[in-house]
Amino acid sequence: MVVELYLDLLSQPCRSVYIFAKKNNIPFEFKHVELLKGEHLSEEFYKVNLLRKVHALKDGNFTLAESIAILLYLSRKFNTPDHWYPSDVQKRARVDEYLSWQHTIRWRVMWTVLMPLLVGKPFPAERLERAVEDLKSTMKQFEEKFLQDKPFIVGNEISLADLVAIVELMQALGAGWDVFEGRPKLTEWRHRVEEAIGKELFREAHECLCLTLEHKLKSL
């Protein structure tokens, strides 16, 4: 029996789950739940996830919400390569550390980049300036604390931490905010992550995001 994954690739956590499952040849059925149409609020989806949030997993009679929990479940159930969620206790702790912090990037990107698109008008200049400075500070923290001078967050191989990080940063890039500009270390890391995932799969997962946000930008 294949697992069912309820996803919308406009959502960065959904993309992390999708990429992870595809990259590791995990058999799954893609259940598309369109956020912009409010399908996550339907009674049908409520039976899968009482939280009414996309992403969700269904494995037989077992259901699971939250992308991090889903990623960890898939990694354990399908015994994916160790580098994704290392068995070494200290390397695993580094992955856990980033996964506990990653919401910081999520909210910075949301308030700086996506919220103006969702409400259909730009923020006041002063508020936008503060949000941009907060985002810049967060990117600096990411580089100095988590990436440092390593190829990947946990060393020499890609992990769940890198996967969760890259989809968040691509959310900003897809909306026209190049968070990689002027950051050569971050740019090099991005290219390594794309290579590790596979450029075709990476492009496939982000194509919907870029097209939808491009349309939104033109409508403002």
Buried (B, 14 or more C-beta within 10 A) or exposed (E): EEBBBBBBBBBBBBBBBBBBBBBBEBEBEEBEBEBEEEBBEEEEBEEBBEEBBBBBBBBEEEBBBBBBEBBBBBBEEBEBEBBBBBEEEEBBEBBBBBBEBBEBBBEBBBBBBBEBBEEEEEBEEEEBEBBBEBBBEBBEBBBEEBBEEEBBBBBEBBBBBBBBBBBBBBBBBBBEBEBBEEBEEBBEBBEBBBEBBEEEBBEBBBEBBBEBBEEBEEEE
